[in-house]
Amino acid sequence: MKLTNNRFLLRYLLIVCLTIIGFLTVPVFVHAQKADTSSTSDVQFTSIPTAADSIAIRKKAQAELAKKAPVVKAITKEKPKSLWAIFLAGLIGGFTAILMPCIYPLLPLTVSFFTKKAGSRAKGIAQSFIYGLSIIVIYVALGMLISVVFGSDALNALATNGIFNLFFFALLVVFGISFLGAFEITLPSSLANKLDANSDKGGMSGIFFMAATLVVVSFSCTGPIIGTLLVDAASKGDRLGPAVGMLGFSLALALPFTAFALFPSALKSLPKSGGWLNSVKVILGFLELAFALKFLSNVDLAYHWNWFDREIFLSLWIAIGLMMGLYLIGKIKFSHDSDVPYLTIPRTFLSIIVFAFVIYMIPGLWGAPLKSISAFLPPMATQDFDLSQIPGGNSNTTPTSTSSTIHKYADNYTRIRTRGLDAWYDYAQALQASKDEHKPIFIDFTGFNCVNCRKMEANVWTDARVFNHLKNDFVMLQLVVDDKAALPANEQFVSTYSGKNITTLGGKWSDLEASRFNSNSQPLYVLLDSDGNMLKDKNGQEIAPSPADYDVESYLKFLESGIAAYKK
């Protein structure tokens, strides 16, 4: 009877895992096959606005948009990439968690328990496999619970919501302080005691509760890592993000328990537990504090506070990096740290990397682009003191325009403006400028919190050829989809595309991107003629919108195809 129950539980765990994997992979596969129009529910949709102040002109602009080409099927790769990035982040977090003092000492003890108590090697391996499988089920269930409770709409809203970004910032600061040793974040001891009592039942149910006990008692070490992963996944706005992140985390965490059960002799080669385990926690604490600043920067940009500039952000990162480097070489010690009588080889190499990174960031205080980390920094336009040169060679910081018309909404975007480029921020104004200047329109669907947008601007737009095309051959229209500035009351109405109420300036550009170009990812680059129609190549096919493309030559071909099509 007991054997039958064990087999039933094993089958149940396998079915649950296969269901979870299917749940995670099928939507990604479907998304890769066709543009999923349901994905547009992730954004707060709004109707297409006009630049006119009067109702009559606004209706005219809406009529012009209604005559345009049909919706373009723009298949983007942003979501699969973000899910893979979340999975890899979870994987790294899981391997990092293994080195924490709450888990690392348990690794040989747990493996020895299975190999010795099982009676045979095959049975010990089977039990360790069930143990690892149970860890995966528990953590993925946590991620799925968050996905179900919040849903895709809520997760997407969290990505740009000021209150939640501030909450995430405060939460990561608390996690960082915890890792630095100020206090420990633990779950109730009664929960651990109950799970531990159930683990004594034996059989596969006992192994499952052993895994649950590990999850609970190690929470003081894994909690901040899990919290950071879930915050990062939620900020991506993807419905599957939390579950995918927990899949990567639990897979990495469970793997050593099964691997060492297969090769128990390898346990002898593991470093002995000691003060270095606490050093891992402290280093992670510094990294948590650095990561928290990104969420504070998001709020500053989206709500136009205009005080968290690029050099302030860099100064804080430099200070954190210096503290981390000094800690690694033993010049700084916390109350719970062991003495560092000499530098080990790993500490030496880690300290070299940290100090090198600090030195690399210092020129950024004077405007160096810092391309490798530009995606995480506030935009270059927030830099108060900038000695860098414009890619085209012109050091004039004020862009020129052939039109004397005041650029509507321009004051909202001084902190993300690309130096040397003259951009418009209103669709109707850009159409008129295109007719006046006889140039095609280059639409840049961007966002304050768009990491890939900053990466494109720092790594691709800085190429002299790309920059000169954007500056001289196009009317640039930048539409910021996460701007929280409220629309005037007479411009707020219900979107005919999504049925949602239009209340913010960023929301109406989201509707334009989703309803006309079938995309809600940023960046998205679109080429139009002076009448707002999609430009067509020499074969008469519409030039498809381009997502982020870090290949400069490929991006140049995209731009030059639009220039040639407009001249034709």
C-alpha positions in Angstrom: 0.0 0.0 0.0 2.8 2.4 0.9 4.6 1.6 -2.4 1.4 2.3 -4.3 1.1 5.7 -2.5 4.7 6.5 -3.3 4.2 5.8 -7.0 1.0 7.9 -7.0 2.8 10.8 -5.5 5.7 10.5 -8.0 3.3 10.4 -10.9 1.5 13.5 -9.4 4.7 15.4 -9.1 5.7 14.5 -12.7 2.3 15.6 -14.0 2.5 18.9 -12.1 6.0 19.6 -13.6 4.9 18.8 -17.1 1.9 21.0 -16.8 4.0 23.8 -15.5 6.5 23.5 -18.4 3.7 23.3 -20.9 2.1 26.4 -19.4 5.4 28.3 -19.7 6.4 27.2 -23.1 3.3 27.1 -25.2 2.5 30.8 -25.1 6.0 31.6 -26.1 5.8 29.2 -29.0 2.5 30.6 -30.1 3.9 34.2 -29.9 6.7 33.3 -32.1 4.3 32.0 -34.8 2.2 35.0 -35.1 1.6 38.5 -33.7 -0.6 38.0 -30.7 -3.2 40.7 -30.8 -4.3 39.8 -27.3 -0.9 41.0 -26.0 -2.1 44.5 -26.5 -4.1 44.1 -23.3 -0.9 44.6 -21.4 -0.9 48.3 -22.1 -3.2 51.1 -21.0 -4.7 51.9 -24.4 -5.8 55.3 -25.4 -7.3 56.9 -28.5 -5.0 58.7 -31.0 -4.7 62.3 -30.0 -4.2 65.4 -32.1 -2.0 68.4 -31.7 -4.8 70.8 -32.1 -6.2 72.7 -29.2 -9.7 72.8 -30.6 -12.1 70.0 -31.0 -12.5 70.6 -34.7 -8.8 70.2 -35.5 -8.7 67.1 -33.3 -11.5 65.5 -35.3 -9.7 66.4 -38.5 -6.6 64.6 -37.4 -8.6 61.6 -36.4 -10.2 61.5 -39.8 -6.7 61.5 -41.4 -5.6 58.6 -39.3 -8.7 56.6 -40.2 -7.7 56.8 -43.8 -4.3 55.3 -43.3 -3.0 51.9 -44.3 -4.4 48.9 -42.4 -2.8 47.5 -39.3 0.8 46.3 -39.9 1.6 42.9 -38.5 4.8 43.8 -36.7 6.1 40.6 -35.1 8.6 41.6 -32.4 11.0 39.4 -30.4 10.9 41.4 -27.3 8.8 39.1 -25.2 10.6 35.9 -25.9 13.9 37.7 -25.2 12.6 39.1 -22.0 11.4 35.7 -20.8 14.8 34.1 -21.6 16.5 37.0 -19.7 14.2 36.4 -16.7 15.0 32.7 -16.8 18.7 33.3 -17.0 18.5 35.8 -14.1 16.6 33.2 -12.1 19.3 30.6 -13.0 22.1 32.9 -11.8 20.1 33.7 -8.7 19.6 30.1 -7.9 23.3 29.2 -8.3 24.2 32.3 -6.1 21.7 31.1 -3.4 23.6 27.8 -3.2 26.6 29.7 -1.9 24.6 31.3 0.9 25.3 30.2 4.5 21.8 29.0 4.9 22.1 26.4 2.1 25.7 25.6 1.4 26.3 23.7 4.7 23.1 21.7 4.1 24.3 20.4 0.7 26.6 17.6 1.9 24.3 16.7 4.8 21.3 16.3 2.6 23.1 14.3 -0.1 24.7 12.0 2.6 21.2 11.5 4.1 19.8 10.2 0.8 22.9 8.1 -0.1 23.2 6.4 3.3 19.5 6.1 4.4 18.3 4.8 1.0 20.2 1.6 1.3 21.1 1.4 -2.4 22.7 3.9 -4.8 19.8 3.7 -7.2 17.2 4.4 -4.5 19.3 7.3 -3.1 19.5 8.9 -6.6 15.7 8.5 -7.0 15.0 10.1 -3.7 17.4 13.1 -4.4 15.6 13.5 -7.8 12.3 13.7 -6.0 13.8 16.1 -3.6 15.0 18.4 -6.4 11.7 18.0 -8.3 9.8 19.1 -5.1 12.0 22.2 -4.8 11.1 23.1 -8.4 7.4 22.5 -7.9 7.3 24.7 -4.7 9.1 27.7 -6.2 7.3 27.6 -9.6 4.0 27.3 -7.8 5.0 30.5 -6.0 5.7 32.2 -9.3 2.5 31.0 -10.9 0.5 32.2 -7.8 1.9 35.7 -8.3 1.0 35.5 -12.1 -2.5 34.4 -11.4 -3.2 36.9 -8.6 -1.8 40.0 -10.4 -2.4 39.0 -14.0 -0.8 40.5 -17.1 -2.5 43.8 -16.9 -1.5 44.4 -13.3 2.1 43.3 -13.9 2.4 45.7 -16.9 1.0 48.5 -14.8 3.5 47.7 -12.1 6.4 48.3 -14.5 5.6 52.1 -14.8 3.5 52.8 -11.7 5.2 55.4 -9.5 3.9 54.0 -6.2 5.0 50.4 -7.0 8.4 51.5 -8.3 9.0 53.4 -5.1 7.8 50.3 -3.2 10.2 48.1 -5.2 13.0 50.6 -4.5 12.3 50.5 -0.7 12.0 46.7 -0.8 15.4 46.2 -2.4 17.0 48.6 0.0 15.6 46.5 2.9 16.9 43.3 1.2 20.3 44.9 0.8 20.5 46.1 4.4 19.4 42.6 5.5 22.3 41.0 3.5 24.7 43.5 5.0 23.8 42.0 8.4 21.6 44.5 10.1 18.8 41.9 10.5 17.4 38.7 9.1 14.2 38.2 7.2 12.7 34.9 8.3 9.4 33.1 8.1 7.5 32.0 11.2 9.4 29.2 13.1 6.1 27.4 13.7 5.8 26.9 9.9 9.2 25.3 9.7 8.5 23.1 12.7 5.3 21.8 11.2 7.0 21.0 7.8 9.9 19.4 9.6 7.5 17.1 11.6 5.8 16.1 8.3 9.1 15.2 6.8 9.6 12.4 9.4 6.7 10.5 7.8 9.0 8.8 5.3 8.3 7.9 1.7 8.0 10.5 -1.1 5.6 12.6 0.9 8.3 12.9 3.6 10.8 13.9 0.9 8.5 16.6 -0.4 8.1 18.1 3.1 11.9 17.9 3.5 12.2 20.1 0.4 9.5 22.5 1.8 11.4 22.7 5.1 14.6 23.7 3.2 12.6 26.4 1.4 11.3 27.8 4.7 14.5 27.6 6.8 16.7 29.1 4.1 14.3 32.0 3.5 16.6 34.4 5.4 19.2 33.9 2.7 17.0 33.2 -0.4 14.2 35.6 0.4 16.0 38.8 -0.8 17.2 37.0 -3.9 13.7 35.7 -4.7 12.2 39.1 -3.9 14.6 40.8 -6.3 13.9 38.2 -9.1 10.1 38.6 -8.6 10.4 42.4 -8.6 12.5 42.3 -11.8 10.1 39.9 -13.5 7.1 41.9 -12.5 8.7 45.1 -13.9 8.9 43.4 -17.3 5.1 43.4 -17.4 5.0 39.8 -18.7 2.3 37.5 -17.4 4.7 34.5 -17.3 7.7 36.4 -15.9 7.4 35.4 -12.2 6.8 31.8 -13.0 9.7 31.7 -15.5 12.0 33.4 -13.0 11.2 30.9 -10.3 11.7 28.0 -12.7 15.2 29.2 -13.4 15.9 29.8 -9.7 14.6 26.5 -8.5 16.3 24.5 -11.3 19.7 25.9 -10.3 18.9 25.4 -6.6 17.8 21.8 -7.1 20.5 20.7 -9.5 23.4 20.3 -7.0 21.4 18.1 -4.7 20.7 15.6 -7.6 24.1 16.0 -9.2 26.1 15.3 -6.0 23.8 12.3 -5.3 24.9 10.9 -8.7 28.6 11.6 -7.9 28.9 11.7 -4.1 32.7 11.6 -4.3 32.6 15.1 -5.7 31.5 16.4 -2.3 35.1 16.1 -1.1 36.2 18.7 -3.5 33.8 21.4 -2.2 35.4 24.2 -0.2 34.7 24.0 3.5 32.1 26.3 5.0 33.5 29.4 6.7 33.5 33.2 6.8 33.6 33.4 3.0 29.9 32.4 2.9 29.0 35.5 4.8 31.1 37.5 2.4 28.9 36.3 -0.4 25.8 37.7 1.4 27.5 41.1 1.9 28.5 41.4 -1.7 24.9 40.6 -2.7 23.8 43.3 -0.3 25.9 45.9 -2.1 24.5 44.7 -5.5 20.9 44.9 -4.1 21.4 48.6 -3.2 22.9 49.3 -6.6 20.0 47.6 -8.4 17.4 49.5 -6.2 18.5 52.8 -7.7 17.2 51.8 -11.2 13.6 51.8 -9.8 14.0 55.2 -8.2 15.3 56.5 -11.6 12.2 55.1 -13.3 9.9 57.1 -11.1 12.0 60.3 -11.5 11.7 60.1 -15.3 8.1 59.1 -15.6 6.8 61.7 -13.2 9.1 64.5 -14.3 10.6 65.1 -10.8 13.9 66.0 -12.6 16.3 65.6 -9.6 17.8 62.1 -10.0 20.4 63.0 -12.7 22.8 60.7 -14.5 25.8 61.9 -12.5 24.0 61.4 -9.2 23.1 57.9 -10.2 26.7 57.2 -11.3 28.1 58.8 -8.1 26.1 56.4 -6.0 27.2 53.4 -8.1 30.8 54.5 -7.8 30.5 54.9 -4.0 28.9 51.4 -3.7 31.6 49.9 -6.0 34.3 51.4 -3.9 32.8 50.1 -0.7 32.5 46.7 -2.3 36.1 46.7 -3.4 37.4 47.8 -0.1 35.3 45.1 1.6 36.8 42.4 -0.7 40.4 43.4 0.2 39.5 43.4 3.9 39.7 47.2 4.5 36.1 47.3 5.6 34.6 44.7 8.0 31.1 44.4 9.4 30.4 43.1 12.9 29.6 39.6 11.8 32.5 39.2 9.5 35.6 37.0 10.0 39.1 38.5 9.8 40.8 38.4 6.4 44.4 37.7 7.3 45.4 37.5 3.6 43.8 37.9 0.2 42.7 34.6 -1.5 43.0 34.3 -5.3 39.2 34.6 -5.8 39.0 37.8 -3.6 42.0 39.2 -5.5 40.4 38.7 -8.9 36.9 39.9 -7.8 38.5 43.0 -6.3 40.3 43.7 -9.5 37.1 43.4 -11.5 35.2 45.7 -9.0 37.9 48.4 -8.9 38.2 48.3 -12.7 34.5 48.8 -13.1 34.6 51.7 -10.7 37.4 53.3 -12.7 35.4 52.7 -15.9 32.4 54.6 -14.5 34.3 57.7 -13.4 34.5 59.3 -16.9 30.7 59.1 -17.1 30.6 61.9 -14.6 31.9 64.2 -17.4 29.6 62.7 -20.1 31.4 59.6 -21.3 28.7 57.4 -22.9 29.6 54.2 -20.9 28.0 52.1 -23.6 28.2 48.8 -21.7 25.9 50.0 -18.9 24.1 52.8 -20.7 20.9 50.8 -20.8 20.7 51.0 -17.0 21.7 54.6 -16.5 19.4 57.6 -16.7 19.4 59.2 -20.2 22.4 61.3 -21.2 20.1 64.3 -21.4 19.9 64.3 -17.6 23.7 65.0 -17.4 24.3 68.5 -16.2 28.0 68.6 -17.1 28.7 66.9 -20.5 32.1 67.2 -22.3 31.3 64.5 -24.9 31.0 65.3 -28.6 28.0 64.8 -30.8 28.5 61.9 -33.2 28.1 64.1 -36.3 30.9 66.3 -35.1 28.8 69.4 -34.2 29.2 70.4 -30.6 26.2 72.6 -30.7 23.8 71.3 -28.0 20.8 73.1 -29.3 19.2 71.3 -32.3 18.0 73.4 -35.2 14.8 73.1 -37.1 13.5 74.6 -40.3 10.2 75.1 -38.7 9.5 77.9 -36.2 6.6 76.0 -34.7 6.9 75.3 -31.0 7.3 71.6 -30.4 4.3 70.5 -28.4 5.1 68.5 -25.2 8.8 69.2 -25.7 9.2 70.4 -22.1 8.2 66.9 -20.9 11.1 65.2 -22.6 14.2 67.3 -22.0 15.6 64.5 -19.9 15.4 61.9 -22.6 16.2 64.1 -25.6 19.1 62.9 -27.8 21.7 65.5 -28.0 21.9 67.1 -31.4 18.6 65.7 -32.8 15.5 67.8 -33.3 12.5 65.7 -32.4 8.8 66.3 -32.5 6.5 64.8 -29.9 3.1 65.1 -31.5 1.8 63.1 -34.4 -0.1 65.9 -36.2 2.8 68.3 -35.9 5.2 65.8 -37.3 3.0 65.2 -40.3 3.0 68.9 -41.0 6.8 69.2 -40.6 7.3 66.3 -43.0 5.2 68.2 -45.6 7.1 71.4 -45.0 10.6 69.9 -45.0 9.9 67.2 -47.7 11.3 64.4 -45.5 10.0 61.0 -44.4 8.8 60.6 -40.8 10.8 58.4 -38.4 8.7 57.3 -35.5 10.5 56.2 -32.3 8.1 54.5 -29.9 10.1 54.8 -26.7 9.7 55.1 -23.0 11.2 56.7 -19.9 11.8 53.2 -18.4 12.8 51.5 -21.7 16.2 49.8 -21.2 16.5 48.7 -24.8 15.7 52.2 -26.0 18.6 53.6 -24.0 20.9 50.8 -25.3 19.9 51.6 -28.9 20.5 55.3 -28.4 23.9 54.7 -26.8 25.2 51.9 -29.1 23.5 52.4 -32.5 22.4 56.0 -32.8 25.9 57.2 -31.8 27.3 55.8 -35.1 28.1 58.8 -37.3 26.2 57.4 -40.3 23.1 56.6 -38.3 23.2 59.9 -36.5 23.5 61.9 -39.7 20.6 60.1 -41.3 18.4 60.7 -38.3 19.4 64.4 -38.1 19.3 65.3 -41.8 17.1 62.9 -43.7 14.1 62.3 -41.4 11.5 64.2 -39.4 12.0 62.5 -36.1 8.8 61.8 -34.0 9.4 60.4 -30.6 6.3 59.1 -28.8 6.8 58.2 -25.1 4.3 55.5 -24.2 4.8 55.6 -20.4 4.5 59.4 -19.9 2.1 59.8 -16.9 1.3 63.5 -17.7 -2.5 63.9 -17.7 -4.3 64.8 -20.9 -6.5 67.9 -20.9 -10.1 67.1 -20.1 -11.3 67.9 -23.6 -8.8 65.4 -25.1 -9.7 62.5 -22.8 -12.0 60.0 -24.4 -12.6 56.3 -24.9 -10.4 54.4 -27.3 -12.3 52.9 -30.3 -9.6 50.2 -30.4 -9.5 48.9 -26.8 -12.5 50.5 -25.3 -10.4 51.9 -22.5 -10.5 55.5 -21.2 -7.7 57.8 -22.4 -6.3 59.8 -19.5 -2.5 60.1 -20.0 -0.3 61.5 -22.7 1.7 58.2 -22.8 -1.4 56.1 -23.1 -2.6 57.7 -26.3 0.7 56.8 -28.0 0.3 53.3 -26.7 -3.0 53.1 -28.6 -1.4 54.4 -31.8 1.3 51.8 -31.6 -1.0 48.9 -30.7 -3.9 49.7 -33.0 -2.0 50.6 -36.1 1.3 48.7 -35.8 0.1 45.7 -33.8 2.8 46.0 -31.2 3.2 47.1 -27.6 7.0 46.7 -27.2 9.6 49.4 -27.2 11.6 50.5 -29.0 9.7 50.2 -32.2 10.8 52.3 -35.2 8.4 53.1 -38.1 8.9 54.9 -41.4 6.0 56.9 -42.9 5.5 59.3 -45.7 4.2 62.9 -45.4 0.6 61.6 -45.4 1.2 59.1 -42.7 1.3 56.1 -44.9 3.8 53.2 -44.5 6.7 53.6 -46.9 7.1 50.9 -49.5 10.2 49.3 -50.9 11.1 48.8 -54.6 8.9 45.7 -54.7 5.9 47.6 -53.5 6.0 46.0 -50.1 5.5 48.1 -46.9 8.8 48.5 -45.0 8.0 46.6 -41.7 8.6 48.4 -38.4 11.9 47.6 -36.8 12.3 46.6 -33.1 15.6 47.0 -31.3 18.4 46.1 -33.7 21.9 46.4 -32.3 23.6 45.6 -35.7 24.5 49.0 -37.0 24.8 47.8 -40.6 21.3 46.2 -40.5 19.8 49.3 -38.9 21.5 51.5 -41.6 19.8 49.4 -44.3 16.5 49.9 -42.6 16.9 53.7 -42.5 18.3 53.9 -46.1 15.5 51.8 -47.4 13.1 54.4 -46.1 15.0 57.3 -47.6 15.1 55.6 -51.0 11.4 54.8 -50.8 10.5 58.4 -50.0 12.5 59.8 -52.8 11.0 57.3 -55.2 
